[in-house]
């Protein structure tokens, strides 16, 4: 969005150059008073109530159009003299999918005391949005259910230039994820412990120590990696494992763009972007891009890995499939949507 609207000012809650895409170092970033305190994802998570007030307090009176990119607090901005268009990834997950997000920790019990108040504020903020754009049908349904607002859909893009098939596949599987409770990496660790197959895990998070303690030696944790390493890992893996229920999921598309199939939970936004392998299919439909399983359990994932061994995927077809979600198409659609709304 920032590339498409080069003339636009950029506001955000907080900006840490060391933990953000290098692109933004070339742009002037305006932040809120919380900037000195929010330097990590964990700090952001626990600053959420204050963050909503910080975003609502931004002075945007001079703007005719404000485009927010929001999964949490960006939609709280006020646009008194113009239109607010919100590109929404999901209604605030920590509020509307509370149990899945927080689990049953003592922290969740503390936060739950304030949940009715926080949901009410989130709903009110959504009512100030003039137009919602959803990233998938799942998000569209959630926006309607949580906020009572209609939305159009523009799927999130991937940059095909960042990904490429490898010269040859290696023997391991790959999982790319933030290591948080709601991402459900735990049952993938259990499954590969039992399978004994090599699994490489890219990502960090609050679950990292617990997951490492559960994992056997066939599971390797790579931590955070740079873009070049990520692209190479995608291309070399036999398949990418995707465990969460999500409204969309860029990782499976990035895997396909690297010529790599996916083994994923076949629910949510995945069903809008992936083509499942069907044993015994005649071959008259679209080329498969993934093997689906339907329960977040080690047993279901293990059975899917077994079916994957009987499937055939074509790297060129996977890349061609992913090309539907390239950046230029997204830029054109988002500009058209905004111009059509304000005309």
Residue, then its C-alpha position, 0 to 999 in steps of 0.5 A: x500500500x505504501x508503494x502504491x501511494x508514494x505521496x501518502x504520509x505514514x502513521x503507525x503506533x510504534x516503529x522499530x527499524x531493526x524489526x521492520x522491513x528495510x523499505x520503511x527506512x526510506x520513508x518518514x514514519x510518524x508515530x504515537x507517544x507509545x513509540x519509546x515503549x513498544x519495541x517488541x511484539x510482546x510489548x505491543x500485546x500488553x499495551x493494547x488498551x493504551x494503544x487504542x487511545x494512542x491511535x485515536x489521539x492521532x491528529x488526522x484533521x487535514x486528510x481527505x482520505x485515510x487508509x488504515x491497515x488493521x488487525x488490531x488498533x489502526x482502525x481506531x484512528x479518527x478522520x473528522x474531515x474525510x473518509x476512513x477506509x480500513x483494509x482489515x485482516x481480521x477483527x481484533x483476534x485477542x478480543x473476538x477469538x479470545x480463548x484461542x488467542x490467550x489459552x487458559x493462562x493466568x494472564x488470560x483470566x486477568x484480561x477476561x475481566x475487561x473483555x466486555x469493555x474492550x469489545x465494546x470499544x472495538x465495536x465503536x471504533x469499527x462504526x467510525x470506519x466508512x468502508x471496510x476491505x477484507x482480505x478473504x471471505x472468512x474476514x468478510x464474515x467476521x467483520x459482519x459478525x463482530x461489527x455488523x459492517x459489510x465489506x469488499x474483498x481484496x486478497x493480500x499479496x505476496x512478492x513473487x520476486x522474493x521466492x523461487x524454486x530450488x535447484x533440488x529438493x532436500x529431505x526435510x519438511x519446513x514449518x514457518x510461524x511465530x511460536x505462539x499458542x494460537x498458532x498451534x505448532x505444538x501438534x506438529x512437533x508431536x506429529x514429527x516426534x512420532x514420525x521421526x521425519x526431519x522438520x525444520x522450524x523457522x520463527x520465534x515467540x513466547x512458546x519457543x522454550x516449551x516447544x524446544x523442550x518437547x521436540x526430539x532431535x529430528x526437529x531443528x529450530x532455526x530461529x529468525x532468519x533473513x529473507x534470503x535464507x527464508x526463500x532458500x528454505x522454502x525452495x528446498x523443503x519437501x513440503x511446508x507444514x501449516x498448522x493454524x486456523x487462519x482467515x488467510x495465510x500468506x505462508x502457503x502461497x509463499x511456499x507455492x511461489x517457491x515451487x513447494x507444496x503445503x500440508x495444511x489445516x483445510x479450514x478457513x482462508x486456506x480453502x480460498x487460496x489452496x487447491x487440495x490433492x484428492x486421491x483418485x481424482x480424474x485430473x480434470x480439475x485444477x492442479x493440486x497445491x496442498x494436502x489438507x487435514x481437518x483436525x488440529x491433532x497430531x494424528x490428523x497431520x500424520x495421516x496427511x503426511x502419509x497421503x502427501x507421500x502418494x501425491x504428485x506436485x509440479x513446481x511450475x504449476x505451483x509457481x503459476x498458481x501463486x502468481x495470482x496473488x502477486x503485488x502488481x494486481x493488489x496495487x491495482x485493485x486497492x487503488x481502484x477500490x479507493x477511487x471508486x469509493x471516494x468518487 
